Amino acid sequence: MDVAELKRRLTIPVVAAPMFLVSGPDLLIACCKAGVVGSLTAENARSIEELTAWLERIARELAGAGATAAPWALNIIVRKAATARFADELTLIDRFEPPIVITSFGPPGAVAKRVHGYGGLVFHDVATMRHVEKAAEAGVDGLILLTAGAGGHTGTANPFAFVPQVRNVFDGAILLAGGISNGRAVRAAEVLGADFAYMGTRFAATVESMASAAYKALLVSQQLADVLTTDRISGVAATFLRGSIASAGLDPDRLPELSAPRTPALPEELRAWRDLWSAGHGVGLIHDIPPVADLVARLRLEYDAAR
């Protein structure tokens, strides 16, 4: 499969981003059946046995859906390459051959060679032009541009500057992440020069996501002003919801200083992502928690109206 074929197989050029503790097999399968790329991060499975069971289910259900199902993606964290868990994840990639592998936090070259061996695509997270150059040299098929306002670990670049500068030096697929919540924004990403919109927060607020009911309610109630970008929760710049921080007993405007480089000084009982929840700048456009199929149908109508 090449990038052009991937785009032809989608109802709308959208990749539902893998979200830590939010994206599971239910969300992935629902996305693929609705015609957008569904994904999950391998770390969401507590054990390699659970991940194996998830991948078996994904393969079985999407095979049953036939050619109408969109391709799926598995996200792996490359910086953990020296661990036994990472080696097991690579073994599962060999076994299940995800059509797309999304790599984060580390050099993707070795993973790209492995995935290209069975004809898969590799998309890599980037936030700066330096990251772009290194990933392109590693032979990835696509770059996920983390721009200002992206949920989770984020970037600072303005997409109007970042996308065309990346396009000047990279011929592969460009996936734009950052505040995209409706079909009009998906079309705008294409006009800017991206091939796909990379949407996380909007898919977190769906029936099938693994987010808790309280998290989903917060995604509906919080606004752009409630999104805080800080490195004091995860150790790396990331977006978190003020309402979640306050509910955990912390002051969003007076978070503890890092105790060491990239080491948060949070109370022991609190964990980033599990107890302190993330969202991107597009959260202010979320007003409901629909099933994925309904959301994708809505995105398509908005996308077509903007063309």
C-alpha positions as CSV (number, residue, x, y, z in Angstrom):
1,M,0.0,0.0,0.0
2,D,1.3,3.5,-0.9
3,V,0.0,6.8,0.4
4,A,-2.2,7.4,-2.7
5,E,-3.9,4.1,-2.2
6,L,-4.4,4.9,1.5
7,K,-6.1,8.1,0.7
8,R,-8.4,6.4,-1.8
9,R,-9.6,4.0,0.8
10,L,-10.8,6.6,3.2
11,T,-14.2,8.3,3.5
12,I,-12.4,11.5,4.5
13,P,-8.6,12.1,4.8
14,V,-8.4,11.6,8.6
15,V,-6.3,9.6,10.9
16,A,-7.7,9.2,14.4
17,A,-4.6,9.7,16.5
18,P,-3.4,7.1,19.1
19,M,-4.1,8.5,22.5
20,F,-2.5,7.1,25.7
21,L,-5.2,5.4,27.9
22,V,-7.9,6.6,25.5
23,S,-7.5,4.7,22.2
24,G,-8.4,1.0,22.5
25,P,-9.7,-1.7,20.1
26,D,-13.3,-0.5,20.2
27,L,-12.3,3.0,19.0
28,L,-9.9,1.7,16.4
29,I,-12.3,-0.8,14.9
30,A,-15.2,1.8,14.9
31,C,-12.9,4.3,13.1
32,C,-11.8,1.8,10.4
33,K,-15.4,0.7,9.8
34,A,-16.5,4.3,9.4
35,G,-13.8,4.9,6.8
36,V,-11.0,6.7,8.7
37,V,-7.7,5.3,9.9
38,G,-8.1,4.0,13.5
39,S,-5.1,3.6,15.7
40,L,-4.0,2.8,19.2
41,T,-0.7,2.9,21.1
42,A,0.8,-0.4,22.1
43,E,1.4,1.0,25.6
44,N,-2.4,1.1,26.3
45,A,-2.3,-2.7,26.7
46,R,-1.1,-3.5,30.2
47,S,0.7,-6.7,29.1
48,I,2.0,-8.2,25.8
49,E,-0.7,-10.9,26.2
50,E,-3.4,-8.2,26.3
51,L,-1.9,-6.5,23.3
52,T,-1.9,-9.8,21.4
53,A,-5.5,-10.3,22.2
54,W,-6.4,-6.8,21.0
55,L,-4.5,-7.3,17.7
56,E,-6.2,-10.7,17.2
57,R,-9.6,-9.1,17.6
58,I,-8.7,-6.2,15.3
59,A,-7.5,-8.5,12.6
60,R,-10.6,-10.7,12.9
61,E,-13.2,-7.9,12.9
62,L,-11.6,-5.8,10.2
63,A,-11.2,-8.9,8.0
64,G,-14.9,-9.5,8.5
65,A,-15.7,-5.9,7.5
66,G,-14.1,-6.5,4.1
67,A,-12.6,-4.0,1.6
68,T,-14.8,-1.2,2.9
69,A,-12.8,-1.0,6.2
70,A,-10.0,1.6,6.3
71,P,-6.5,0.6,7.2
72,W,-5.4,0.6,10.8
73,A,-2.3,1.8,12.7
74,L,-0.3,0.8,15.7
75,N,1.8,3.3,17.6
76,I,5.1,2.4,19.3
77,I,7.5,4.4,21.4
78,V,10.9,4.0,19.9
79,R,12.9,5.4,22.9
80,K,12.0,2.1,24.7
81,A,13.9,0.1,22.1
82,A,16.2,-1.5,24.7
83,T,13.3,-3.0,26.6
84,A,12.0,-6.6,26.4
85,R,8.5,-5.1,25.9
86,F,9.6,-3.2,22.8
87,A,11.1,-6.4,21.4
88,D,7.8,-8.2,22.0
89,E,6.0,-5.4,20.2
90,L,8.2,-5.7,17.2
91,T,7.5,-9.5,17.1
92,L,3.7,-8.7,17.1
93,I,4.3,-6.2,14.2
94,D,6.0,-9.0,12.3
95,R,3.0,-11.3,13.0
96,F,0.1,-8.9,12.4
97,E,1.7,-6.6,9.8
98,P,-0.2,-3.4,10.7
99,P,-0.8,-1.4,7.5
100,I,0.6,1.7,9.2
101,V,3.0,2.0,12.1
102,I,3.3,5.3,13.9
103,T,6.6,5.9,15.6
104,S,7.2,8.4,18.4
105,F,10.1,9.6,20.6
106,G,13.2,8.2,18.9
107,P,14.8,7.4,15.6
108,P,12.4,5.5,13.4
109,G,14.9,4.0,10.9
110,A,15.1,0.5,12.1
111,V,11.3,0.2,12.5
112,A,10.8,1.7,9.0
113,K,13.0,-1.0,7.4
114,R,11.1,-3.7,9.3
115,V,7.7,-2.4,8.3
116,H,8.7,-1.7,4.7
117,G,9.7,-5.4,4.5
118,Y,6.0,-6.4,4.4
119,G,4.8,-3.4,2.5
120,G,3.5,-1.2,5.4
121,L,3.8,2.5,5.9
122,V,5.6,4.4,8.7
123,F,4.5,7.8,9.9
124,H,6.7,9.6,12.5
125,D,5.9,12.4,15.0
126,V,7.8,15.6,14.4
127,A,7.7,19.1,16.0
128,T,10.6,21.0,14.5
129,M,12.4,21.2,11.2
130,R,15.4,19.3,12.8
131,H,13.0,16.4,13.6
132,V,11.7,16.6,10.0
133,E,15.2,16.3,8.5
134,K,16.2,13.3,10.7
135,A,12.9,11.4,10.1
136,A,13.2,12.0,6.3
137,E,16.7,10.7,6.3
138,A,15.4,7.6,8.2
139,G,13.1,6.8,5.2
140,V,9.7,7.2,6.8
141,D,6.6,7.5,4.5
142,G,4.9,10.3,6.3
143,L,5.5,13.0,8.9
144,I,3.0,13.9,11.6
145,L,3.4,17.6,12.3
146,L,2.7,18.4,15.9
147,T,1.8,22.1,15.8
148,A,0.7,24.5,18.4
149,G,-2.6,23.4,19.9
150,A,-2.2,19.6,19.4
151,G,-3.5,17.5,22.2
152,G,-1.1,15.5,24.3
153,H,2.6,16.0,23.6
154,T,2.6,19.1,21.4
155,G,4.6,21.5,19.4
156,T,4.9,25.3,19.1
157,A,5.1,25.8,15.3
158,N,2.4,27.6,13.5
159,P,0.9,25.3,10.9
160,F,0.7,28.0,8.2
161,A,4.5,28.2,8.4
162,F,5.3,24.6,9.3
163,V,3.4,22.7,6.6
164,P,4.7,24.6,3.5
165,Q,8.3,24.5,4.9
166,V,8.0,20.8,5.4
167,R,6.5,20.3,1.9
168,N,9.5,22.1,0.4
169,V,11.9,19.4,1.7
170,F,9.7,16.3,2.0
171,D,7.9,14.5,-0.8
172,G,6.0,12.0,1.5
173,A,2.8,12.2,3.3
174,I,2.1,15.1,5.7
175,L,-0.3,14.6,8.5
176,L,-1.3,17.8,10.3
177,A,-2.1,17.7,14.0
178,G,-3.3,20.6,16.1
179,G,-6.8,21.8,16.9
180,I,-8.7,20.1,14.1
181,S,-12.2,19.3,15.2
182,N,-14.5,19.5,12.2
183,G,-14.6,18.7,8.5
184,R,-14.0,22.3,7.4
185,A,-10.6,22.2,9.3
186,V,-9.8,18.9,7.5
187,R,-10.3,20.5,4.2
188,A,-8.2,23.5,5.3
189,A,-5.4,21.2,6.2
190,E,-5.4,19.9,2.6
191,V,-5.5,23.4,1.2
192,L,-2.5,24.2,3.3
193,G,-0.6,21.3,1.8
194,A,-1.2,18.4,4.1
195,D,-2.4,15.0,2.9
196,F,-4.3,14.0,6.1
197,A,-5.7,15.6,9.2
198,Y,-4.5,13.9,12.4
199,M,-7.4,14.2,15.0
200,G,-7.2,13.1,18.6
201,T,-9.3,15.1,21.0
202,R,-12.4,15.0,18.9
203,F,-12.3,11.2,18.8
204,A,-11.6,11.0,22.6
205,A,-15.1,12.4,23.0
206,T,-16.9,9.5,21.3
207,V,-18.9,6.5,22.7
208,E,-16.2,4.0,21.8
209,S,-13.2,5.8,23.4
210,M,-11.7,4.4,26.6
211,A,-11.9,7.9,28.3
212,S,-13.9,7.8,31.5
213,A,-17.4,9.4,31.6
214,A,-16.0,12.3,33.7
215,Y,-13.2,12.9,31.1
216,K,-15.7,12.9,28.3
217,A,-17.9,15.3,30.1
218,L,-15.0,17.6,30.6
219,L,-14.2,17.5,26.9
220,V,-17.7,18.8,26.3
221,S,-17.6,21.5,29.0
222,Q,-14.1,22.9,28.7
223,Q,-13.1,25.6,26.2
224,L,-9.9,26.8,24.5
225,A,-9.0,29.0,27.5
226,D,-9.1,25.8,29.7
227,V,-6.2,24.2,27.7
228,L,-2.9,24.6,29.5
229,T,0.4,23.8,27.8
230,T,3.0,22.8,30.4
231,D,6.0,20.5,31.0
232,R,5.3,20.3,34.7
233,I,2.9,17.3,34.5
234,S,4.6,14.9,32.1
235,G,8.1,16.3,31.9
236,V,7.6,17.3,28.3
237,A,5.5,20.1,26.9
238,A,1.9,18.8,26.7
239,T,-1.6,20.1,26.8
240,F,-3.8,19.5,29.8
241,L,-7.3,20.6,30.9
242,R,-7.5,23.1,33.7
243,G,-10.7,21.5,35.0
244,S,-8.9,18.1,35.3
245,I,-5.9,19.7,37.1
246,A,-8.2,21.6,39.6
247,S,-10.3,18.4,40.2
248,A,-7.1,16.6,41.2
249,G,-6.4,19.3,43.9
250,L,-3.8,21.3,42.1
251,D,-3.7,24.9,41.1
252,P,-3.3,25.1,37.3
253,D,-1.5,28.4,37.6
254,R,0.9,27.2,40.4
255,L,2.0,23.8,39.4
256,P,5.1,22.4,41.2
257,E,8.4,23.1,39.6
258,L,10.2,20.2,37.9
259,S,12.5,18.5,40.5
260,A,15.0,17.7,37.8
261,P,15.1,18.0,34.0
262,R,12.0,16.3,32.7
263,T,11.0,15.1,36.2
264,P,7.6,16.3,37.4
265,A,7.2,16.9,41.2
266,L,3.5,15.9,41.4
267,P,2.0,14.3,44.5
268,E,2.8,10.5,44.4
269,E,-0.9,9.6,44.0
270,L,-1.2,11.6,40.7
271,R,-0.2,10.4,37.3
272,A,-0.2,12.3,34.0
273,W,-2.8,11.1,31.5
274,R,-4.5,8.7,34.1
275,D,-5.5,11.4,36.6
276,L,-4.7,14.6,34.7
277,W,-6.4,14.7,31.3
278,S,-5.3,16.1,28.0
279,A,-7.0,17.9,25.2
280,G,-6.0,20.1,22.2
281,H,-7.1,23.6,21.3
282,G,-10.1,22.2,19.3
283,V,-11.9,21.2,22.6
284,G,-14.0,24.3,22.4
285,L,-15.8,22.9,19.3
286,I,-16.9,19.6,21.1
287,H,-20.5,19.7,22.1
288,D,-21.5,16.1,22.2
289,I,-20.3,12.5,22.6
290,P,-21.5,10.7,19.5
291,P,-20.7,7.2,18.2
292,V,-17.7,7.2,15.8
293,A,-19.9,6.4,12.8
294,D,-22.1,9.5,13.4
295,L,-19.0,11.7,14.0
296,V,-17.4,10.6,10.7
297,A,-20.6,11.1,8.8
298,R,-20.8,14.6,10.2
299,L,-17.1,15.3,9.4
300,R,-17.8,14.2,5.8
301,L,-20.7,16.5,5.4
302,E,-18.7,19.5,6.8
303,Y,-15.7,18.5,4.6
304,D,-17.9,18.3,1.4
305,A,-19.5,21.7,2.2
306,A,-16.1,23.3,2.4
307,R,-14.8,22.0,-0.9
